[in-house]
Amino acid sequence: MIGTKGLICAFLVAFIVPNIYYFCFKPITLPDAISQNIAQAFKNSIPFALATTFF
């Protein structure tokens, strides 16, 4: 079972991670010459790295 400390931590992570993704996705713009699949991979890796490093 998850204790109260784990539950509070889960709530904090659940509220902070989407905000990290939101603020990271806004300024990222890649050139149109880059394929959508490759561009999306780069756009996803930056917020993931920041969220992982933060927690």
N, C-alpha and C positions, 0 to 999 in steps of 0.2 A: 504494500500500500504506500501511496505517496503521503508523506507527512506534510504538516502545514508549511514548513520551510521550503520544501520542494514545490508546493502549490503556489506559494507567493513568488518564487523564482520563475516558475512557468508563466505566470500572469505578466510579470515584468518583461520577460523575453518576448511574449506574444504581443505586447504593446509597443515595444521599442523596435524590433526587427522590421516591421512594415514601414515605420517612419524612416529607418535607415535606407530601405529600398526606395522609398518615395523621393527622398532628397538626393539620392545618387542617380536616379533615372532622369530627373529633370535636366541637368546640365549636359548629359552625355549626348553628343551628336557625332555621328560618323559619316564620312563621305558616301554619296549615293553609289559609287563604283563598287563598294563592298557588298557582297551577297547578304541577304537578310538573315540567313542562318548563321553566318560567321559574325555578323554585327550583333545578333541577339546573344550569342555565346559570350562575346566580350562585355556586353551590357550587363549580363547576369553575373559574370565572374567578379566584377569590381564590388558591387554591394555585398556579395557573399563573403568575399575576403574581409571587408570592413566589419560585417556583423560577426564573423567568426573571431576576428582579432579582438573586437570589443568585448565579447563574452568569454 
